[in-house]
Amino acid sequence: MSLFSGSVMKNLEMALDGSALKQKTISNNLANVDTPGYKAKETVFNQEFKKSLHAYRTDQRHFSFGTESSSSFSVREKTNTVMNHNGNNVDVDKEMAELAKNQLYYQTLVQRINGKFNSIKMVVKGGR
């Protein structure tokens, strides 16, 4: 039995990696807000994270679940935005909202990992 390589810890680690990449992508977008012709980018990882979650099929009539785990995240250009006068499509308000949302998501993941470590610590100390 491994304490740190269970499926929950692997999923939390993957989610942290994705959130860190999203932070970097948003930071790049904000840094290039005045760069002519810059196209805003977005990080796609929720689909990858959802693929890694395990589910069990209890009836033949249910959909089957993929158990493949993939830690590859992708950064792609945003296509559903409006261009500014200089060809740039970075919207500062949207980027700041995404930044705040991502920070909350990251903090929640860190709290969950801390909870797992505190549980392990309590077991090692014998419940004290």
N, CA, C and O atoms as a Tinker XYZ file with bonds, in Angstrom:
   512  protein
     1  N      0.834000   -1.186000    0.000000    73     2
     2  CA     0.000000    0.000000    0.000000    64     1     3
     3  C      0.874000    1.244000    0.000000    63     2     4     5
     4  O      1.788000    1.375000    0.814000    81     3
     5  N      0.592000    2.131000   -0.898000    73     3     6
     6  CA     1.367000    3.360000   -0.981000    64     5     7
     7  C      0.530000    4.535000   -0.468000    63     6     8     9
     8  O     -0.618000    4.714000   -0.874000    81     7
     9  N      1.110000    5.321000    0.417000    73     7    10
    10  CA     0.372000    6.427000    1.020000    64     9    11
    11  C      0.181000    7.608000    0.081000    63    10    12    13
    12  O     -0.831000    8.305000    0.146000    81    11
    13  N      1.162000    7.832000   -0.797000    73    11    14
    14  CA     1.141000    9.047000   -1.598000    64    13    15
    15  C      0.833000    8.817000   -3.070000    63    14    16    17
    16  O      0.740000    9.786000   -3.825000    81    15
    17  N      0.674000    7.588000   -3.500000    73    15    18
    18  CA     0.433000    7.355000   -4.920000    64    17    19
    19  C     -0.953000    6.779000   -5.187000    63    18    20    21
    20  O     -1.172000    6.145000   -6.219000    81    19
    21  N     -1.872000    6.990000   -4.283000    73    19    22
    22  CA    -3.241000    6.544000   -4.489000    64    21    23
    23  C     -3.922000    7.391000   -5.549000    63    22    24    25
    24  O     -3.405000    8.430000   -5.958000    81    23
    25  N     -5.071000    6.941000   -5.984000    73    23    26
    26  CA    -5.761000    7.646000   -7.067000    64    25    27
    27  C     -6.184000    9.059000   -6.663000    63    26    28    29
    28  O     -6.187000    9.965000   -7.497000    81    27
    29  N     -6.541000    9.252000   -5.396000    73    27    30
    30  CA    -6.951000   10.594000   -4.960000    64    29    31
    31  C     -5.770000   11.553000   -5.042000    63    30    32    33
    32  O     -5.910000   12.663000   -5.554000    81    31
    33  N     -4.610000   11.137000   -4.544000    73    31    34
    34  CA    -3.437000   12.003000   -4.583000    64    33    35
    35  C     -2.987000   12.268000   -6.019000    63    34    36    37
    36  O     -2.579000   13.383000   -6.345000    81    35
    37  N     -3.059000   11.255000   -6.872000    73    35    38
    38  CA    -2.685000   11.455000   -8.280000    64    37    39
    39  C     -3.615000   12.450000   -8.950000    63    38    40    41
    40  O     -3.164000   13.314000   -9.702000    81    39
    41  N     -4.906000   12.336000   -8.685000    73    39    42
    42  CA    -5.866000   13.270000   -9.272000    64    41    43
    43  C     -5.667000   14.687000   -8.741000    63    42    44    45
    44  O     -5.761000   15.652000   -9.500000    81    43
    45  N     -5.394000   14.817000   -7.450000    73    43    46
    46  CA    -5.144000   16.137000   -6.881000    64    45    47
    47  C     -3.870000   16.742000   -7.468000    63    46    48    49
    48  O     -3.821000   17.935000   -7.766000    81    47
    49  N     -2.844000   15.910000   -7.631000    73    47    50
    50  CA    -1.596000   16.396000   -8.227000    64    49    51
    51  C     -1.824000   16.855000   -9.664000    63    50    52    53
    52  O     -1.318000   17.899000  -10.075000    81    51
    53  N     -2.582000   16.077000  -10.420000    73    51    54
    54  CA    -2.870000   16.445000  -11.805000    64    53    55
    55  C     -3.670000   17.753000  -11.856000    63    54    56    57
    56  O     -3.415000   18.605000  -12.708000    81    55
    57  N     -4.620000   17.907000  -10.958000    73    55    58
    58  CA    -5.420000   19.129000  -10.924000    64    57    59
    59  C     -4.558000   20.338000  -10.556000    63    58    60    61
    60  O     -4.747000   21.423000  -11.105000    81    59
    61  N     -3.613000   20.156000   -9.632000    73    59    62
    62  CA    -2.695000   21.241000   -9.283000    64    61    63
    63  C     -1.825000   21.625000  -10.472000    63    62    64    65
    64  O     -1.602000   22.810000  -10.721000    81    63
    65  N     -1.335000   20.638000  -11.203000    73    63    66
    66  CA    -0.527000   20.917000  -12.392000    64    65    67
    67  C     -1.324000   21.707000  -13.419000    63    66    68    69
    68  O     -0.820000   22.666000  -14.003000    81    67
    69  N     -2.562000   21.303000  -13.636000    73    67    70
    70  CA    -3.415000   22.003000  -14.587000    64    69    71
    71  C     -3.720000   23.420000  -14.150000    63    70    72    73
    72  O     -3.734000   24.338000  -14.970000    81    71
    73  N     -3.964000   23.601000  -12.867000    73    71    74
    74  CA    -4.252000   24.928000  -12.342000    64    73    75
    75  C     -3.027000   25.836000  -12.445000    63    74    76    77
    76  O     -3.160000   27.024000  -12.739000    81    75
    77  N     -1.842000   25.287000  -12.207000    73    75    78
    78  CA    -0.611000   26.074000  -12.343000    64    77    79
    79  C     -0.396000   26.502000  -13.793000    63    78    80    81
    80  O      0.019000   27.631000  -14.056000    81    79
    81  N     -0.680000   25.597000  -14.735000    73    79    82
    82  CA    -0.549000   25.950000  -16.150000    64    81    83
    83  C     -1.562000   27.026000  -16.526000    63    82    84    85
    84  O     -1.245000   27.934000  -17.293000    81    83
    85  N     -2.775000   26.930000  -15.991000    73    83    86
    86  CA    -3.791000   27.940000  -16.271000    64    85    87
    87  C     -3.354000   29.295000  -15.724000    63    86    88    89
    88  O     -3.564000   30.324000  -16.366000    81    87
    89  N     -2.751000   29.296000  -14.544000    73    87    90
    90  CA    -2.230000   30.531000  -13.949000    64    89    91
    91  C     -1.194000   31.164000  -14.870000    63    90    92    93
    92  O     -1.214000   32.374000  -15.093000    81    91
    93  N     -0.304000   30.358000  -15.394000    73    91    94
    94  CA     0.739000   30.857000  -16.294000    64    93    95
    95  C      0.128000   31.409000  -17.587000    63    94    96    97
    96  O      0.561000   32.448000  -18.086000    81    95
    97  N     -0.866000   30.720000  -18.118000    73    95    98
    98  CA    -1.520000   31.160000  -19.352000    64    97    99
    99  C     -2.235000   32.488000  -19.147000    63    98   100   101
   100  O     -2.135000   33.383000  -19.987000    81    99
   101  N     -2.953000   32.621000  -18.041000    73    99   102
   102  CA    -3.650000   33.874000  -17.748000    64   101   103
   103  C     -2.650000   35.003000  -17.546000    63   102   104   105
   104  O     -2.877000   36.121000  -18.009000    81   103
   105  N     -1.547000   34.725000  -16.862000    73   103   106
   106  CA    -0.510000   35.733000  -16.649000    64   105   107
   107  C      0.082000   36.199000  -17.973000    63   106   108   109
   108  O      0.329000   37.391000  -18.161000    81   107
   109  N      0.309000   35.265000  -18.889000    73   107   110
   110  CA     0.811000   35.638000  -20.213000    64   109   111
   111  C     -0.192000   36.506000  -20.955000    63   110   112   113
   112  O      0.191000   37.475000  -21.611000    81   111
   113  N     -1.457000   36.174000  -20.860000    73   111   114
   114  CA    -2.490000   36.985000  -21.502000    64   113   115
   115  C     -2.490000   38.410000  -20.949000    63   114   116   117
   116  O     -2.552000   39.376000  -21.710000    81   115
   117  N     -2.420000   38.535000  -19.632000    73   115   118
   118  CA    -2.429000   39.857000  -19.015000    64   117   119
   119  C     -1.162000   40.641000  -19.349000    63   118   120   121
   120  O     -1.207000   41.859000  -19.517000    81   119
   121  N     -0.040000   39.942000  -19.444000    73   119   122
   122  CA     1.214000   40.613000  -19.786000    64   121   123
   123  C      1.203000   41.136000  -21.220000    63   122   124   125
   124  O      1.899000   42.101000  -21.536000    81   123
   125  N      0.419000   40.505000  -22.081000    73   123   126
   126  CA     0.364000   40.893000  -23.491000    64   125   127
   127  C     -0.897000   41.669000  -23.845000    63   126   128   129
   128  O     -1.294000   41.702000  -25.010000    81   127
   129  N     -1.524000   42.285000  -22.870000    73   127   130
   130  CA    -2.787000   42.970000  -23.111000    64   129   131
   131  C     -2.638000   44.108000  -24.123000    63   130   132   133
   132  O     -3.593000   44.412000  -24.838000    81   131
   133  N     -1.483000   44.733000  -24.199000    73   131   134
   134  CA    -1.272000   45.845000  -25.133000    64   133   135
   135  C     -0.435000   45.460000  -26.341000    63   134   136   137
   136  O     -0.073000   46.328000  -27.136000    81   135
   137  N     -0.123000   44.192000  -26.497000    73   135   138
   138  CA     0.683000   43.737000  -27.628000    64   137   139
   139  C     -0.199000   43.633000  -28.871000    63   138   140   141
   140  O     -1.157000   42.860000  -28.882000    81   139
   141  N      0.112000   44.401000  -29.918000    73   139   142
   142  CA    -0.707000   44.343000  -31.135000    64   141   143
   143  C     -0.673000   42.946000  -31.764000    63   142   144   145
   144  O      0.391000   42.342000  -31.904000    81   143
   145  N     -1.838000   42.452000  -32.135000    73   143   146
   146  CA    -1.941000   41.165000  -32.812000    64   145   147
   147  C     -1.869000   39.945000  -31.911000    63   146   148   149
   148  O     -1.972000   38.820000  -32.401000    81   147
   149  N     -1.694000   40.134000  -30.598000    73   147   150
   150  CA    -1.620000   38.985000  -29.687000    64   149   151
   151  C     -2.994000   38.344000  -29.556000    63   150   152   153
   152  O     -3.997000   39.037000  -29.384000    81   151
   153  N     -3.033000   37.041000  -29.638000    73   151   154
   154  CA    -4.276000   36.289000  -29.475000    64   153   155
   155  C     -4.282000   35.638000  -28.098000    63   154   156   157
   156  O     -3.348000   34.922000  -27.736000    81   155
   157  N     -5.339000   35.892000  -27.334000    73   155   158
   158  CA    -5.458000   35.330000  -25.991000    64   157   159
   159  C     -5.484000   33.809000  -26.055000    63   158   160   161
   160  O     -5.976000   33.222000  -27.018000    81   159
   161  N     -4.953000   33.192000  -25.028000    73   159   162
   162  CA    -4.895000   31.735000  -24.953000    64   161   163
   163  C     -5.666000   31.255000  -23.738000    63   162   164   165
   164  O     -5.903000   32.011000  -22.796000    81   163
   165  N     -6.055000   29.990000  -23.774000    73   163   166
   166  CA    -6.742000   29.375000  -22.648000    64   165   167
   167  C     -6.192000   27.976000  -22.439000    63   166   168   169
   168  O     -5.744000   27.322000  -23.381000    81   167
   169  N     -6.232000   27.527000  -21.199000    73   167   170
   170  CA    -5.771000   26.192000  -20.847000    64   169   171
   171  C     -6.968000   25.267000  -20.744000    63   170   172   173
   172  O     -7.975000   25.603000  -20.119000    81   171
   173  N     -6.853000   24.102000  -21.361000    73   171   174
   174  CA    -7.920000   23.109000  -21.316000    64   173   175
   175  C     -7.398000   21.911000  -20.532000    63   174   176   177
   176  O     -6.499000   21.199000  -20.979000    81   175
   177  N     -7.984000   21.704000  -19.348000    73   175   178
   178  CA    -7.583000   20.522000  -18.577000    64   177   179
   179  C     -8.723000   19.862000  -17.847000    63   178   180   181
   180  O     -8.567000   18.734000  -17.379000    81   179
   181  N     -9.846000   20.501000  -17.729000    73   179   182
   182  CA   -10.959000   19.869000  -17.017000    64   181   183
   183  C    -11.410000   18.588000  -17.696000    63   182   184   185
   184  O    -11.773000   17.627000  -17.017000    81   183
   185  N    -11.394000   18.555000  -19.039000    73   183   186
   186  CA   -11.784000   17.341000  -19.743000    64   185   187
   187  C    -10.809000   16.209000  -19.413000    63   186   188   189
   188  O    -11.223000   15.068000  -19.204000    81   187
   189  N     -9.533000   16.524000  -19.368000    73   187   190
   190  CA    -8.517000   15.521000  -19.041000    64   189   191
   191  C     -8.692000   15.039000  -17.607000    63   190   192   193
   192  O     -8.568000   13.847000  -17.327000    81   191
   193  N     -8.982000   15.967000  -16.702000    73   191   194
   194  CA    -9.150000   15.606000  -15.302000    64   193   195
   195  C    -10.374000   14.712000  -15.123000    63   194   196   197
   196  O    -10.325000   13.736000  -14.375000    81   195
   197  N    -11.458000   15.037000  -15.796000    73   195   198
   198  CA   -12.672000   14.226000  -15.676000    64   197   199
   199  C    -12.454000   12.824000  -16.229000    63   198   200   201
   200  O    -13.048000   11.862000  -15.740000    81   199
   201  N    -11.603000   12.704000  -17.248000    73   199   202
   202  CA   -11.313000   11.373000  -17.800000    64   201   203
   203  C    -10.622000   10.486000  -16.769000    63   202   204   205
   204  O    -10.789000    9.267000  -16.775000    81   203
   205  N     -9.845000   11.109000  -15.885000    73   203   206
   206  CA    -9.053000   10.325000  -14.939000    64   205   207
   207  C     -9.869000    9.830000  -13.752000    63   206   208   209
   208  O     -9.420000    8.946000  -13.023000    81   207
   209  N    -11.052000   10.383000  -13.551000    73   207   210
   210  CA   -11.869000    9.946000  -12.425000    64   209   211
   211  C    -12.381000    8.533000  -12.675000    63   210   212   213
   212  O    -12.776000    8.181000  -13.786000    81   211
   213  N    -12.363000    7.753000  -11.638000    73   211   214
   214  CA   -12.783000    6.364000  -11.767000    64   213   215
   215  C    -14.258000    6.221000  -11.409000    63   214   216   217
   216  O    -14.737000    6.818000  -10.446000    81   215
   217  N    -14.947000    5.445000  -12.173000    73   215   218
   218  CA   -16.349000    5.139000  -11.900000    64   217   219
   219  C    -16.548000    3.659000  -12.195000    63   218   220   221
   220  O    -15.811000    3.065000  -12.983000    81   219
   221  N    -17.529000    3.086000  -11.568000    73   219   222
   222  CA   -17.770000    1.662000  -11.739000    64   221   223
   223  C    -19.128000    1.434000  -12.398000    63   222   224   225
   224  O    -20.126000    2.063000  -12.048000    81   223
   225  N    -19.134000    0.552000  -13.323000    73   223   226
   226  CA   -20.340000    0.209000  -14.060000    64   225   227
   227  C    -21.060000   -0.890000  -13.294000    63   226   228   229
   228  O    -20.516000   -1.980000  -13.118000    81   227
   229  N    -22.258000   -0.622000  -12.844000    73   227   230
   230  CA   -22.989000   -1.580000  -12.018000    64   229   231
   231  C    -24.036000   -2.361000  -12.792000    63   230   232   233
   232  O    -24.625000   -3.308000  -12.271000    81   231
   233  N    -24.265000   -1.961000  -14.035000    73   231   234
   234  CA   -25.268000   -2.626000  -14.856000    64   233   235
   235  C    -24.820000   -2.560000  -16.311000    63   234   236   237
   236  O    -24.238000   -1.562000  -16.735000    81   235
   237  N    -25.084000   -3.598000  -17.065000    73   235   238
   238  CA   -24.688000   -3.655000  -18.476000    64   237   239
   239  C    -25.306000   -2.525000  -19.292000    63   238   240   241
   240  O    -24.736000   -2.110000  -20.301000    81   239
   241  N    -26.452000   -2.027000  -18.873000    73   239   242
   242  CA   -27.127000   -0.975000  -19.622000    64   241   243
   243  C    -26.510000    0.403000  -19.400000    63   242   244   245
   244  O    -26.835000    1.346000  -20.120000    81   243
   245  N    -25.632000    0.529000  -18.422000    73   243   246
   246  CA   -24.987000    1.812000  -18.138000    64   245   247
   247  C    -23.869000    2.073000  -19.133000    63   246   248   249
   248  O    -23.331000    1.148000  -19.742000    81   247
   249  N    -23.533000    3.326000  -19.284000    73   247   250
   250  CA   -22.404000    3.696000  -20.140000    64   249   251
   251  C    -21.118000    3.183000  -19.508000    63   250   252   253
   252  O    -21.011000    3.085000  -18.286000    81   251
   253  N    -20.153000    2.861000  -20.343000    73   251   254
   254  CA   -18.860000    2.447000  -19.808000    64   253   255
   255  C    -18.018000    3.687000  -19.545000    63   254   256   257
   256  O    -18.173000    4.713000  -20.207000    81   255
   257  N    -17.135000    3.577000  -18.580000    73   255   258
   258  CA   -16.282000    4.685000  -18.196000    64   257   259
   259  C    -14.851000    4.361000  -18.589000    63   258   260   261
   260  O    -14.374000    3.245000  -18.379000    81   259
   261  N    -14.170000    5.351000  -19.163000    73   259   262
   262  CA   -12.761000    5.164000  -19.490000    64   261   263
   263  C    -11.925000    5.328000  -18.245000    63   262   264   265
   264  O    -12.188000    6.213000  -17.432000    81   263
   265  N    -10.932000    4.497000  -18.086000    73   263   266
   266  CA   -10.066000    4.596000  -16.913000    64   265   267
   267  C     -8.687000    5.108000  -17.283000    63   266   268   269
   268  O     -7.752000    5.025000  -16.487000    81   267
   269  N     -8.561000    5.635000  -18.489000    73   267   270
   270  CA    -7.267000    6.165000  -18.897000    64   269   271
   271  C     -6.973000    7.440000  -18.131000    63   270   272   273
   272  O     -7.837000    8.304000  -17.983000    81   271
   273  N     -5.771000    7.545000  -17.658000    73   271   274
   274  CA    -5.355000    8.750000  -16.972000    64   273   275
   275  C     -4.346000    9.483000  -17.839000    63   274   276   277
   276  O     -3.351000    8.908000  -18.281000    81   275
   277  N     -4.608000   10.728000  -18.071000    73   275   278
   278  CA    -3.727000   11.516000  -18.915000    64   277   279
   279  C     -3.410000   12.815000  -18.210000    63   278   280   281
   280  O     -4.313000   13.496000  -17.724000    81   279
   281  N     -2.158000   13.160000  -18.148000    73   279   282
   282  CA    -1.785000   14.402000  -17.495000    64   281   283
   283  C     -1.442000   15.473000  -18.509000    63   282   284   285
   284  O     -0.869000   16.501000  -18.149000    81   283
   285  N     -1.780000   15.253000  -19.769000    73   283   286
   286  CA    -1.471000   16.256000  -20.779000    64   285   287
   287  C     -2.569000   17.306000  -20.812000    63   286   288   289
   288  O     -3.752000   16.986000  -20.927000    81   287
   289  N     -2.166000   18.539000  -20.713000    73   287   290
   290  CA    -3.066000   19.665000  -20.783000    64   289   291
   291  C     -2.722000   20.426000  -22.046000    63   290   292   293
   292  O     -1.602000   20.331000  -22.550000    81   291
   293  N     -3.663000   21.168000  -22.551000    73   291   294
   294  CA    -3.370000   21.900000  -23.773000    64   293   295
   295  C     -3.669000   23.374000  -23.601000    63   294   296   297
   296  O     -4.575000   23.764000  -22.865000    81   295
   297  N     -2.891000   24.181000  -24.296000    73   295   298
   298  CA    -3.105000   25.620000  -24.342000    64   297   299
   299  C     -3.484000   25.932000  -25.776000    63   298   300   301
   300  O     -2.767000   25.583000  -26.713000    81   299
   301  N     -4.621000   26.594000  -25.935000    73   299   302
   302  CA    -5.083000   26.918000  -27.285000    64   301   303
   303  C     -5.537000   28.367000  -27.330000    63   302   304   305
   304  O     -5.831000   28.986000  -26.307000    81   303
   305  N     -5.585000   28.886000  -28.549000    73   303   306
   306  CA    -6.043000   30.258000  -28.724000    64   305   307
   307  C     -7.541000   30.346000  -28.501000    63   306   308   309
   308  O     -8.294000   29.450000  -28.882000    81   307
   309  N     -7.962000   31.436000  -27.881000    73   307   310
   310  CA    -9.384000   31.669000  -27.693000    64   309   311
   311  C     -9.973000   32.135000  -29.018000    63   310   312   313
   312  O     -9.436000   33.030000  -29.670000    81   311
   313  N    -11.064000   31.525000  -29.400000    73   311   314
   314  CA   -11.682000   31.886000  -30.677000    64   313   315
   315  C    -13.023000   32.580000  -30.497000    63   314   316   317
   316  O    -13.567000   33.122000  -31.459000    81   315
   317  N    -13.556000   32.575000  -29.304000    73   315   318
   318  CA   -14.887000   33.146000  -29.068000    64   317   319
   319  C    -14.815000   34.540000  -28.456000    63   318   320   321
   320  O    -15.633000   34.888000  -27.604000    81   319
   321  N    -13.847000   35.334000  -28.884000    73   319   322
   322  CA   -13.675000   36.668000  -28.328000    64   321   323
   323  C    -13.727000   37.722000  -29.428000    63   322   324   325
   324  O    -13.670000   37.409000  -30.617000    81   323
   325  N    -13.837000   38.967000  -29.006000    73   323   326
   326  CA   -13.908000   40.098000  -29.933000    64   325   327
   327  C    -12.534000   40.739000  -30.033000    63   326   328   329
   328  O    -11.837000   40.898000  -29.031000    81   327
   329  N    -12.150000   41.103000  -31.244000    73   327   330
   330  CA   -10.858000   41.751000  -31.468000    64   329   331
   331  C    -10.910000   43.226000  -31.089000    63   330   332   333
   332  O    -11.931000   43.889000  -31.272000    81   331
   333  N     -9.816000   43.725000  -30.568000    73   331   334
   334  CA    -9.682000   45.157000  -30.308000    64   333   335
   335  C     -9.213000   45.838000  -31.588000    63   334   336   337
   336  O     -9.007000   45.183000  -32.609000    81   335
   337  N     -9.049000   47.136000  -31.527000    73   335   338
   338  CA    -8.623000   47.892000  -32.703000    64   337   339
   339  C     -7.228000   47.498000  -33.209000    63   338   340   341
   340  O     -6.917000   47.720000  -34.379000    81   339
   341  N     -6.398000   46.927000  -32.358000    73   339   342
   342  CA    -5.040000   46.559000  -32.759000    64   341   343
   343  C     -4.882000   45.060000  -33.046000    63   342   344   345
   344  O     -3.758000   44.570000  -33.158000    81   343
   345  N     -5.982000   44.339000  -33.166000    73   343   346
   346  CA    -5.917000   42.911000  -33.458000    64   345   347
   347  C     -5.740000   42.035000  -32.236000    63   346   348   349
   348  O     -5.660000   40.813000  -32.360000    81   347
   349  N     -5.678000   42.622000  -31.080000    73   347   350
   350  CA    -5.517000   41.901000  -29.816000    64   349   351
   351  C     -6.906000   41.520000  -29.299000    63   350   352   353
   352  O     -7.845000   42.309000  -29.410000    81   351
   353  N     -7.041000   40.326000  -28.742000    73   351   354
   354  CA    -8.357000   39.922000  -28.231000    64   353   355
   355  C     -8.353000   39.612000  -26.732000    63   354   356   357
   356  O     -9.190000   38.839000  -26.266000    81   355
   357  N     -7.439000   40.193000  -25.979000    73   355   358
   358  CA    -7.379000   39.977000  -24.530000    64   357   359
   359  C     -8.381000   40.907000  -23.854000    63   358   360   361
   360  O     -8.345000   42.121000  -24.053000    81   359
   361  N     -9.272000   40.330000  -23.057000    73   359   362
   362  CA   -10.230000   41.095000  -22.264000    64   361   363
   363  C     -9.758000   41.044000  -20.808000    63   362   364   365
   364  O     -9.822000   40.001000  -20.158000    81   363
   365  N     -9.286000   42.180000  -20.312000    73   363   366
   366  CA    -8.691000   42.234000  -18.974000    64   365   367
   367  C     -9.692000   41.799000  -17.907000    63   366   368   369
   368  O     -9.329000   41.072000  -16.983000    81   367
   369  N    -10.938000   42.233000  -18.023000    73   367   370
   370  CA   -11.931000   41.878000  -17.008000    64   369   371
   371  C    -12.169000   40.369000  -16.958000    63   370   372   373
   372  O    -12.256000   39.787000  -15.877000    81   371
   373  N    -12.272000   39.745000  -18.119000    73   371   374
   374  CA   -12.473000   38.287000  -18.153000    64   373   375
   375  C    -11.253000   37.556000  -17.607000    63   374   376   377
   376  O    -11.380000   36.578000  -16.870000    81   375
   377  N    -10.083000   38.036000  -17.973000    73   375   378
   378  CA    -8.850000   37.390000  -17.503000    64   377   379
   379  C     -8.715000   37.502000  -15.992000    63   378   380   381
   380  O     -8.307000   36.544000  -15.335000    81   379
   381  N     -9.053000   38.664000  -15.432000    73   379   382
   382  CA    -8.970000   38.844000  -13.982000    64   381   383
   383  C     -9.995000   37.969000  -13.261000    63   382   384   385
   384  O     -9.714000   37.438000  -12.187000    81   383
   385  N    -11.179000   37.821000  -13.848000    73   383   386
   386  CA   -12.189000   36.940000  -13.255000    64   385   387
   387  C    -11.716000   35.487000  -13.293000    63   386   388   389
   388  O    -11.882000   34.753000  -12.319000    81   387
   389  N    -11.131000   35.074000  -14.411000    73   387   390
   390  CA   -10.598000   33.709000  -14.520000    64   389   391
   391  C     -9.444000   33.497000  -13.548000    63   390   392   393
   392  O     -9.298000   32.415000  -12.979000    81   391
   393  N     -8.630000   34.525000  -13.360000    73   391   394
   394  CA    -7.511000   34.446000  -12.425000    64   393   395
   395  C     -8.016000   34.223000  -11.000000    63   394   396   397
   396  O     -7.487000   33.378000  -10.277000    81   395
   397  N     -9.033000   34.975000  -10.600000    73   395   398
   398  CA    -9.602000   34.819000   -9.251000    64   397   399
   399  C    -10.226000   33.435000   -9.087000    63   398   400   401
   400  O    -10.052000   32.789000   -8.053000    81   399
   401  N    -10.943000   32.986000  -10.098000    73   399   402
   402  CA   -11.572000   31.662000  -10.048000    64   401   403
   403  C    -10.514000   30.560000   -9.942000    63   402   404   405
   404  O    -10.683000   29.603000   -9.187000    81   403
   405  N     -9.437000   30.698000  -10.692000    73   403   406
   406  CA    -8.368000   29.709000  -10.664000    64   405   407
   407  C     -7.638000   29.712000   -9.320000    63   406   408   409
   408  O     -7.238000   28.658000   -8.827000    81   407
   409  N     -7.467000   30.894000   -8.729000    73   407   410
   410  CA    -6.816000   30.965000   -7.416000    64   409   411
   411  C     -7.654000   30.251000   -6.356000    63   410   412   413
   412  O     -7.107000   29.544000   -5.510000    81   411
   413  N     -8.960000   30.427000   -6.396000    73   411   414
   414  CA    -9.833000   29.723000   -5.449000    64   413   415
   415  C     -9.771000   28.214000   -5.661000    63   414   416   417
   416  O     -9.733000   27.445000   -4.701000    81   415
   417  N     -9.760000   27.803000   -6.914000    73   415   418
   418  CA    -9.665000   26.383000   -7.253000    64   417   419
   419  C     -8.359000   25.792000   -6.725000    63   418   420   421
   420  O     -8.356000   24.712000   -6.134000    81   419
   421  N     -7.255000   26.499000   -6.939000    73   419   422
   422  CA    -5.943000   26.036000   -6.480000    64   421   423
   423  C     -5.904000   25.938000   -4.954000    63   422   424   425
   424  O     -5.416000   24.953000   -4.402000    81   423
   425  N     -6.418000   26.958000   -4.283000    73   423   426
   426  CA    -6.428000   26.943000   -2.815000    64   425   427
   427  C     -7.272000   25.799000   -2.272000    63   426   428   429
   428  O     -6.920000   25.188000   -1.263000    81   427
   429  N     -8.377000   25.509000   -2.934000    73   427   430
   430  CA    -9.222000   24.392000   -2.521000    64   429   431
   431  C     -8.477000   23.066000   -2.660000    63   430   432   433
   432  O     -8.558000   22.207000   -1.782000    81   431
   433  N     -7.749000   22.905000   -3.768000    73   431   434
   434  CA    -6.963000   21.684000   -3.966000    64   433   435
   435  C     -5.883000   21.540000   -2.900000    63   434   436   437
   436  O     -5.659000   20.449000   -2.376000    81   435
   437  N     -5.218000   22.642000   -2.584000    73   435   438
   438  CA    -4.165000   22.607000   -1.564000    64   437   439
   439  C     -4.756000   22.241000   -0.204000    63   438   440   441
   440  O     -4.155000   21.471000    0.545000    81   439
   441  N     -5.920000   22.786000    0.118000    73   439   442
   442  CA    -6.568000   22.436000    1.380000    64   441   443
   443  C     -6.928000   20.959000    1.432000    63   442   444   445
   444  O     -6.811000   20.324000    2.480000    81   443
   445  N     -7.357000   20.424000    0.326000    73   443   446
   446  CA    -7.697000   18.990000    0.263000    64   445   447
   447  C     -6.459000   18.128000    0.472000    63   446   448   449
   448  O     -6.508000   17.126000    1.186000    81   447
   449  N     -5.354000   18.517000   -0.147000    73   447   450
   450  CA    -4.104000   17.775000    0.034000    64   449   451
   451  C     -3.629000   17.883000    1.483000    63   450   452   453
   452  O     -3.177000   16.897000    2.064000    81   451
   453  N     -3.731000   19.067000    2.060000    73   451   454
   454  CA    -3.370000   19.234000    3.471000    64   453   455
   455  C     -4.216000   18.340000    4.367000    63   454   456   457
   456  O     -3.711000   17.771000    5.335000    81   455
   457  N     -5.495000   18.216000    4.049000    73   455   458
   458  CA    -6.362000   17.324000    4.811000    64   457   459
   459  C     -5.908000   15.877000    4.725000    63   458   460   461
   460  O     -5.928000   15.155000    5.722000    81   459
   461  N     -5.493000   15.447000    3.524000    73   459   462
   462  CA    -4.992000   14.077000    3.361000    64   461   463
   463  C     -3.721000   13.868000    4.188000    63   462   464   465
   464  O     -3.568000   12.840000    4.848000    81   463
   465  N     -2.813000   14.841000    4.150000    73   463   466
   466  CA    -1.579000   14.719000    4.922000    64   465   467
   467  C     -1.846000   14.756000    6.425000    63   466   468   469
   468  O     -1.189000   14.048000    7.188000    81   467
   469  N     -2.796000   15.570000    6.852000    73   467   470
   470  CA    -3.145000   15.604000    8.272000    64   469   471
   471  C     -3.737000   14.275000    8.723000    63   470   472   473
   472  O     -3.492000   13.837000    9.848000    81   471
   473  N     -4.512000   13.632000    7.858000    73   471   474
   474  CA    -5.054000   12.305000    8.191000    64   473   475
   475  C     -3.926000   11.291000    8.360000    63   474   476   477
   476  O     -3.935000   10.495000    9.299000    81   475
   477  N     -2.967000   11.324000    7.460000    73   475   478
   478  CA    -1.817000   10.412000    7.537000    64   477   479
   479  C     -1.013000   10.704000    8.806000    63   478   480   481
   480  O     -0.575000    9.787000    9.501000    81   479
   481  N     -0.827000   11.995000    9.096000    73   479   482
   482  CA    -0.072000   12.397000   10.290000    64   481   483
   483  C     -0.746000   11.895000   11.561000    63   482   484   485
   484  O     -0.077000   11.435000   12.485000    81   483
   485  N     -2.080000   11.987000   11.604000    73   483   486
   486  CA    -2.804000   11.531000   12.767000    64   485   487
   487  C     -2.671000   10.004000   12.941000    63   486   488   489
   488  O     -2.536000    9.516000   14.063000    81   487
   489  N     -2.709000    9.272000   11.848000    73   487   490
   490  CA    -2.557000    7.822000   11.920000    64   489   491
   491  C     -1.164000    7.461000   12.408000    63   490   492   493
   492  O     -1.001000    6.575000   13.247000    81   491
   493  N     -0.160000    8.152000   11.879000    73   491   494
   494  CA     1.230000    7.865000   12.287000    64   493   495
   495  C      1.435000    8.161000   13.766000    63   494   496   497
   496  O      2.154000    7.429000   14.446000    81   495
   497  N      0.819000    9.212000   14.269000    73   495   498
   498  CA     0.962000    9.575000   15.671000    64   497   499
   499  C      0.062000    8.732000   16.583000    63   498   500   501
   500  O      0.110000    8.890000   17.803000    81   499
   501  N     -0.726000    7.873000   16.033000    73   499   502
   502  CA    -1.584000    7.002000   16.842000    64   501   503
   503  C     -2.857000    7.688000   17.305000    63   502   504   505
   504  O     -3.396000    7.349000   18.358000    81   503
   505  N     -3.341000    8.647000   16.532000    73   503   506
   506  CA    -4.602000    9.302000   16.865000    64   505   507
   507  C     -4.467000   10.470000   17.815000    63   506   508   509
   508  O     -5.475000   11.001000   18.282000    81   507
   509  N     -3.256000   10.881000   18.110000    73   507   510
   510  CA    -3.053000   12.011000   19.045000    64   509   511
   511  C     -2.884000   13.302000   18.315000    63   510   512
   512  O     -2.705000   14.347000   18.942000    81   511
